[in-house]
Amino acid sequence: MHFGPKIAASVLHGLGWILLGFSAVMAVLAIFVFADLLTLPISVRTDLIGAAACGVLGLLSRFMARRFEAAVYPG
């Protein structure tokens, strides 16, 4: 029985959801800053770049988790 890939897949799934959550929060903060409802020490552009980076990394980690699961449970 192989525990390594199953644990790696679980960690990557969790990391993916966390990164996607951060991406959504950063996008909402960027909208609030753009609408002058909130003041942050960073610009809207920086917030949107961070949101995009977190979103891409979140999707990549979820993709890698599925690849690990496919290696553990072929078929």
N, C-alpha and C positions, 0 to 999 in steps of 0.2 A: 504494500500500500504506500502511495506517495502522498505525503502531506505538504511538501514544499510548494508545488504549483497551485494546490487548492488554497493555501494560505496566501500566496502571492496574488491569486485572483481575487480573493476577498478583500485584501488590502487595497488593491487597485480599484475595485468597485467603490469602496468607501472613499478613497482619495478622489475618484472621479466625481462623486456626488458632492463632496466638500468643495472642490474647485468650481463645479457648476453653480453651487450656491453662492460662493464668493463672487462669481461672475455676475450673477443676477443682482446681488446687493450693490456691487460697484456700478452696474448700469443704472439702477434706481437712484443711487447717489448722484450720478452724473446728470440725470434728468432733473433732480431737485436743484442741483447747483445751476444748471442751465436756466431753470425757471425762476431763479433768485429766491427760492424757498429755503435755501441752506447755504452756508458759507463754509468752505473747506480750504485748507492751506495749499491744495493742489488744484491744477486746472481741470476743466472738463475733459480736455483731450487726453491728459494723463490718466484720468479715471477710465475713459473709454478704451485706451490702449491696455490698461490693466485688466479690464473686463474681458476684452478679446483674448488676451493671453491666457487668462484663467479658463475661459471657455474652451479654447483649443486644447490646453493641457488636460482639462477634464474629459473632453471627448476622446483624446488620445489614450488616457489611462483606462477609460471604459472599453475602448477597442482592444487594448492590450489584455485586459482582464478576460474578454471573450476569447481571445486567442489562447490564453493560458487554459481556460476551461475546455476549449476544443482539444487541446493537447492532452488534458487529463481524462476527458470523457469523449473519446473519438466515436463518431457514428451518429 
